[in-house]
Amino acid sequence: MGKEMDKRSTDLQEEYQQRFQGADLYRDTVWKILCDDFFSTYITPESVVLDLGAGWGEFSRNIQAGKKYAMDLNPDCGKRVAGHSTFLHQDCSITWPIEDGALDVVFTSNFFEHLPRKELVDKTLREALRCLKRGGKIICLGPNIKYVPGSYWDYWDHFIPITEESMAETLSLKGFRIVRKIDRFLPYTMSGGKNPPLFAVSLYLKLPLAWRFFGKQFLVIGEKS
């Protein structure tokens, strides 16, 4: 990697450590519930999955799949996914080292808003489309600027404001068919210290009515048709 990418990797490493250090076990357990109770609907134990912007690898560790890739610039990600996912330490907007049509699912959570330009999101989505099989899905989860208009900018590395409509539009423009679009899904963040008890997480997923009151993240799923 060049000097600029090395610096970005170091910055990401420091940001994650500052925001989430000490919350590792809680976050991992929450993601196990999310994977078991919700995302497993879209991902089978035989699926080939790429976790895009994998962070500390919570999704990668907890989803049941036949083969898993985890892509991130944060070098800590490689240590945390070792043994269960193939770590791809690279810029997501350049060519992925994956063959055309090799993936069943691309999953990404709270990631696209961190890219500095929309052009990079576009390039990343084109790579996702290339690498997905026909009928493969991209699952996009992220903060909805409609419902967190001020606190969205509390994070220094938030650059692109996104809504469920803009996420769905850019996926459609890249060639995906939208199969699910939810404007309010999960609460905003797990980095603020106000973490609900774990039983409440499982209960919340079973009560879509509660999403209308507490959900501040969108969920958009596109299919390669």
C-alpha positions in Angstrom: 0.0 0.0 0.0 1.1 3.6 -0.6 1.7 6.2 2.1 -1.8 7.7 1.7 -3.5 4.3 2.2 -1.1 3.5 5.1 -2.3 6.7 6.8 -5.9 5.9 6.2 -5.4 2.5 7.7 -3.8 4.0 10.8 -6.5 6.6 11.2 -9.2 3.9 11.0 -7.4 1.8 13.5 -7.3 4.7 16.0 -10.9 5.7 15.4 -12.2 2.2 16.0 -10.2 1.8 19.2 -11.4 5.1 20.6 -15.1 4.5 19.8 -15.5 0.9 20.5 -12.8 -0.3 22.9 -14.4 -2.0 25.8 -17.7 -2.7 23.9 -16.3 -5.6 22.0 -18.3 -8.4 23.7 -21.6 -6.5 23.7 -21.2 -5.6 20.0 -20.3 -9.1 19.1 -23.3 -10.5 21.0 -25.7 -8.0 19.4 -24.4 -9.0 15.9 -25.0 -12.7 16.7 -28.6 -11.9 17.5 -29.0 -9.8 14.3 -27.4 -12.6 12.2 -29.4 -15.4 13.8 -32.7 -13.7 14.0 -32.8 -11.5 10.9 -30.0 -11.6 8.3 -29.9 -15.5 8.1 -33.2 -15.1 6.2 -31.1 -13.9 3.3 -27.9 -15.9 3.8 -27.8 -19.7 3.8 -25.0 -21.9 5.3 -23.8 -22.5 1.8 -23.6 -18.8 0.7 -20.4 -17.1 -0.4 -20.5 -13.7 1.4 -18.4 -10.6 1.4 -18.6 -8.3 4.4 -17.8 -4.8 2.9 -16.3 -2.4 5.4 -16.1 -5.2 7.9 -14.8 -3.1 10.8 -13.9 -5.4 13.6 -15.6 -8.4 11.8 -18.7 -8.8 14.0 -21.0 -9.7 11.1 -18.3 -12.0 9.5 -17.8 -13.9 12.8 -21.5 -14.4 13.5 -23.1 -15.1 10.1 -23.3 -18.8 9.0 -22.0 -19.1 5.4 -20.0 -21.5 3.3 -17.2 -19.0 2.5 -16.7 -15.5 3.9 -14.6 -12.5 2.8 -14.1 -9.4 5.0 -12.9 -6.2 3.3 -11.6 -3.2 5.2 -8.7 -0.8 5.4 -8.4 -1.2 9.2 -5.6 -3.7 9.7 -7.2 -4.8 13.0 -10.0 -6.4 11.0 -7.6 -9.0 9.7 -6.7 -10.1 13.2 -10.3 -10.3 14.3 -11.6 -12.3 11.3 -8.6 -14.7 11.2 -9.7 -18.3 11.0 -13.2 -17.8 9.7 -13.0 -15.2 6.9 -10.5 -14.3 4.1 -9.3 -10.8 4.9 -9.1 -8.3 1.9 -7.0 -5.4 3.1 -7.7 -2.8 0.4 -9.6 0.2 -0.9 -13.1 -1.0 -1.7 -13.3 1.2 -4.8 -10.5 -0.5 -6.7 -10.9 -4.0 -8.4 -11.7 -6.7 -5.9 -9.6 -9.9 -6.1 -12.8 -12.0 -6.7 -14.0 -13.6 -9.9 -17.1 -12.4 -11.8 -20.2 -13.9 -10.4 -18.5 -15.6 -7.4 -20.6 -14.1 -4.6 -24.1 -14.8 -3.3 -24.3 -11.8 -1.0 -22.5 -8.6 -0.4 -23.3 -7.2 3.1 -22.4 -3.7 4.3 -23.3 -1.9 7.5 -22.6 1.7 8.4 -20.0 2.0 5.7 -20.9 4.1 2.7 -21.3 7.3 4.7 -17.6 7.1 5.5 -16.4 7.2 1.9 -15.2 10.7 1.1 -16.9 11.0 -2.3 -20.0 9.5 -4.0 -17.8 8.5 -6.9 -16.2 5.9 -4.7 -19.6 4.6 -3.7 -20.4 4.2 -7.4 -17.2 2.4 -8.1 -17.7 0.1 -5.1 -21.2 -0.8 -6.2 -20.0 -1.6 -9.7 -17.5 -4.1 -8.2 -20.3 -5.6 -6.1 -22.5 -6.0 -9.2 -19.6 -7.7 -11.1 -18.8 -10.1 -8.3 -22.3 -11.1 -7.5 -24.0 -14.1 -9.1 -27.2 -13.5 -11.1 -29.9 -13.4 -8.4 -27.3 -12.5 -5.8 -28.1 -9.8 -3.3 -26.5 -6.7 -1.8 -27.7 -5.8 1.7 -27.1 -2.2 2.8 -27.6 -0.9 6.3 -26.8 2.6 7.4 -27.9 5.7 9.3 -30.7 7.5 7.6 -30.0 11.3 7.4 -33.8 11.9 7.6 -33.9 10.8 11.2 -30.5 11.8 12.5 -30.0 15.2 10.8 -27.8 16.7 13.4 -26.2 13.8 15.2 -25.2 12.3 11.9 -22.3 14.9 11.8 -21.1 14.0 15.4 -18.7 11.6 13.7 -15.8 13.3 12.0 -15.5 10.6 9.4 -19.1 10.9 8.1 -19.0 12.4 4.6 -22.0 11.4 2.6 -25.6 11.9 3.8 -27.8 8.9 2.7 -31.5 8.1 2.9 -33.3 4.9 2.0 -34.4 6.5 -1.2 -31.0 7.7 -2.3 -29.5 4.3 -1.4 -32.2 2.5 -3.5 -31.8 5.0 -6.4 -28.0 4.5 -6.7 -28.4 0.7 -6.5 -31.1 0.9 -9.3 -28.8 3.0 -11.4 -26.1 0.4 -11.1 -28.3 -2.4 -12.3 -29.8 -3.8 -9.1 -33.5 -4.6 -8.6 -34.7 -3.3 -5.2 -36.4 -6.2 -3.3 -36.7 -4.6 0.1 -36.6 -1.0 1.3 -37.1 0.0 5.0 -36.6 3.7 6.0 -36.6 2.9 9.8 -34.9 -0.4 10.9 -32.3 -0.4 13.7 -31.5 2.3 16.2 -28.7 4.7 15.3 -25.5 3.6 17.0 -23.7 1.3 19.5 -21.0 3.7 20.3 -22.9 6.1 22.5 -22.9 4.0 25.7 -26.7 3.7 25.8 -26.9 0.0 25.0 -30.2 -1.9 25.6 -30.2 -5.2 27.3 -29.6 -8.1 24.9 -33.1 -9.7 25.4 -34.5 -6.4 24.1 -32.5 -6.7 20.9 -34.1 -10.0 20.0 -37.6 -8.7 21.0 -37.1 -5.5 18.9 -36.4 -7.5 15.7 -39.7 -9.3 16.2 -41.7 -6.1 16.6 -41.6 -4.1 13.3 -44.0 -1.6 14.9 -41.3 -0.6 17.3 -39.0 0.2 14.3 -41.3 3.1 13.5 -40.4 4.7 16.8 -36.8 3.8 17.4 -35.4 2.9 14.0 -33.0 5.5 12.6 -31.1 3.3 10.1 -32.3 2.2 6.7 -32.2 -1.2 5.3 -32.1 -1.6 1.5 -31.6 -4.9 -0.4 -30.9 -5.1 -4.1 -30.8 -8.1 -6.3 -28.6 -8.6 -9.4 -31.1 -9.4 -12.1 
